[in-house]
Amino acid sequence: MDLYLLRHGETDYNRRKALQGQLDSPLNETGRRQARDVARQLAGVRFDRIYVSPLHRARDTAVLATGLPEEQLTMEPAIIEISFGVWEGHNTDSLGEAFTPFFADPPAYQPPEGGESLQHLIRRVEVFLERVSREHAGNHTVLAVSHGAAIHAMITAALNAPLSRFW
C-alpha cells in the first residue's frame, strides 16, 4: 500500500499561532490556495480511498486537493488533531513554559486539563494505520488528510520511533 499524508491548509488560527486542536476552524484564503496547489501536484494520482479528519479545515482541503465531493471521502475520527483541552484557541506565546515541551521535549509534554497526551495520540493513529494496512493490503493507494501533530504521530508510529523523535 502507498499511503500519502496531507496536512490541511492554513487557517486564521495558524496565522495567529493559536492552538486549534479539535476546534473546527475553516481554511482561510491562503489555505484554500494551498489546497488547490496540492491538486496540481497530485494530478494523475488515483486514490483507492481517501480518509479525512472530520474537522472542516481537513475536509475542505481534501475536497479542493482531490476535486472530489465530500460524499466520496471517508470521514475518519481517528486522524483528528490532538486535543489541547483548555488551551485550544489560545496563542502559544501566552501559554508560557507549560507548552514549551510540546515541541522542544515531547517526552516531557504534559497535556492541559481536557487535553490528550502524545502517547495517546500515537496509539490512536497507530490503530488507524493497522486497520488501513489490513484493509488496503496489496497494490492500493490511500490518502489521509489530517493535521500536523496527527501526521507526526502517524510517522512516529509507522517508524516505531521513540517519542523523543516525534518532530
C-alpha positions as CSV (number, residue, x, y, z in Angstrom):
1,M,0.0,0.0,0.0
2,D,1.1,3.5,-0.8
3,L,0.0,6.0,1.9
4,Y,0.0,9.7,1.2
5,L,-0.3,12.1,4.1
6,L,-1.6,15.6,3.6
7,R,-1.9,18.3,6.2
8,H,-4.7,20.8,5.9
9,G,-4.1,24.2,4.5
10,E,-3.7,27.4,6.6
11,T,-6.4,28.8,8.9
12,D,-6.5,32.1,10.7
13,Y,-5.6,30.2,13.9
14,N,-2.3,29.1,12.2
15,R,-1.6,32.6,11.1
16,R,-2.1,33.9,14.7
17,K,-0.1,31.0,16.3
18,A,-3.1,29.9,18.2
19,L,-3.8,26.3,19.1
20,Q,-6.6,24.8,17.2
21,G,-6.5,21.3,18.3
22,Q,-10.0,19.9,17.8
23,L,-11.6,23.3,17.3
24,D,-13.4,23.3,13.9
25,S,-11.9,26.2,12.1
26,P,-12.2,26.8,8.3
27,L,-9.4,27.4,5.8
28,N,-8.5,31.0,5.1
29,E,-7.8,32.1,1.5
30,T,-4.1,31.1,1.8
31,G,-5.2,27.6,2.9
32,R,-7.7,27.3,0.0
33,R,-4.9,28.3,-2.4
34,Q,-2.5,25.8,-0.8
35,A,-5.1,23.0,-1.3
36,R,-5.6,23.9,-4.9
37,D,-1.8,23.9,-5.4
38,V,-1.8,20.3,-4.0
39,A,-4.4,19.4,-6.5
40,R,-1.9,20.2,-9.3
41,Q,0.8,18.2,-7.5
42,L,-1.5,15.2,-7.2
43,A,-2.8,15.3,-10.7
44,G,-2.6,11.8,-12.1
45,V,-2.6,10.0,-8.8
46,R,-5.6,7.7,-8.4
47,F,-6.5,7.1,-4.8
48,D,-8.4,3.9,-3.9
49,R,-9.6,5.5,-0.6
50,I,-9.3,9.0,0.9
51,Y,-9.6,9.2,4.7
52,V,-10.2,12.6,6.2
53,S,-10.3,14.1,9.6
54,P,-13.9,15.3,10.3
55,L,-12.8,18.8,11.0
56,H,-13.7,21.4,8.3
57,R,-10.1,22.5,7.6
58,A,-9.2,18.9,6.7
59,R,-12.4,18.2,4.8
60,D,-12.2,21.4,2.7
61,T,-8.5,20.7,2.0
62,A,-9.4,17.2,0.8
63,V,-12.2,18.4,-1.5
64,L,-10.0,21.1,-3.0
65,A,-6.9,18.9,-3.3
66,T,-8.7,15.9,-4.9
67,G,-11.6,17.6,-6.7
68,L,-14.0,15.0,-5.2
69,P,-17.2,15.8,-3.4
70,E,-17.2,15.3,0.3
71,E,-19.6,12.3,-0.1
72,Q,-16.8,10.4,-1.8
73,L,-14.4,10.9,1.2
74,T,-14.3,8.6,4.2
75,M,-14.5,10.6,7.4
76,E,-12.1,9.2,10.0
77,P,-12.3,10.4,13.6
78,A,-9.0,8.5,14.5
79,I,-7.0,11.1,12.5
80,I,-8.5,14.2,14.1
81,E,-5.9,16.5,15.6
82,I,-4.6,16.2,19.1
83,S,-6.8,17.8,21.8
84,F,-5.3,20.7,23.6
85,G,-8.2,20.8,26.1
86,V,-8.4,24.2,27.8
87,W,-5.5,25.6,25.8
88,E,-7.5,25.4,22.5
89,G,-7.9,28.9,21.0
90,H,-5.0,30.3,23.0
91,N,-1.9,31.8,21.4
92,T,1.1,29.6,22.0
93,D,3.1,32.5,23.3
94,S,0.6,33.1,26.1
95,L,0.9,29.6,27.5
96,G,4.5,30.0,28.7
97,E,6.7,27.2,29.9
98,A,3.9,24.7,30.2
99,F,3.6,24.4,26.4
100,T,7.4,24.5,25.6
101,P,7.9,20.7,25.9
102,F,5.3,20.0,23.2
103,F,7.9,20.9,20.5
104,A,11.2,21.1,22.5
105,D,10.9,17.9,24.6
106,P,8.0,15.7,23.6
107,P,8.6,13.0,26.3
108,A,8.2,15.8,28.9
109,Y,5.0,17.2,27.5
110,Q,2.1,17.2,29.9
111,P,-1.3,17.9,28.4
112,P,-3.5,20.5,30.0
113,E,-6.9,19.8,31.6
114,G,-9.1,18.0,29.0
115,G,-6.1,17.6,26.7
116,E,-4.6,14.5,25.1
117,S,-1.1,13.1,25.6
118,L,1.2,12.5,22.7
119,Q,1.3,8.8,23.7
120,H,-2.5,8.6,23.4
121,L,-2.4,10.4,20.0
122,I,0.2,7.9,18.7
123,R,-1.8,4.9,19.8
124,R,-5.0,6.4,18.3
125,V,-3.4,6.8,14.9
126,E,-1.5,3.6,15.1
127,V,-4.8,1.7,15.4
128,F,-5.9,3.6,12.3
129,L,-2.8,2.7,10.4
130,E,-3.0,-1.0,11.3
131,R,-6.6,-1.2,10.1
132,V,-5.9,0.7,6.9
133,S,-2.9,-1.6,6.2
134,R,-5.1,-4.7,6.6
135,E,-8.0,-3.2,4.5
136,H,-5.8,-2.0,1.7
137,A,-3.1,-4.7,1.6
138,G,-1.5,-5.0,-1.8
139,N,-1.4,-2.6,-4.6
140,H,-3.6,0.2,-3.2
141,T,-3.0,4.0,-3.0
142,V,-4.5,5.7,0.0
143,L,-4.6,9.4,1.1
144,A,-5.1,10.6,4.7
145,V,-5.9,14.3,5.1
146,S,-5.2,15.2,8.7
147,H,-3.3,17.7,10.9
148,G,0.3,18.4,11.9
149,A,0.6,16.6,15.2
150,A,-1.6,13.7,14.0
151,I,0.6,13.2,10.9
152,H,3.8,13.3,13.0
153,A,2.1,10.7,15.2
154,M,1.4,8.5,12.2
155,I,5.0,8.8,11.1
156,T,6.3,8.1,14.6
157,A,4.0,5.0,14.8
158,A,4.9,3.7,11.4
159,L,8.7,4.0,12.1
160,N,8.3,2.7,15.6
161,A,10.3,5.8,16.6
162,P,10.8,6.9,20.2
163,L,8.7,9.8,21.4
164,S,11.9,12.0,21.5
165,R,11.9,11.8,17.7
166,F,8.3,12.9,17.3
167,W,9.0,16.1,15.5
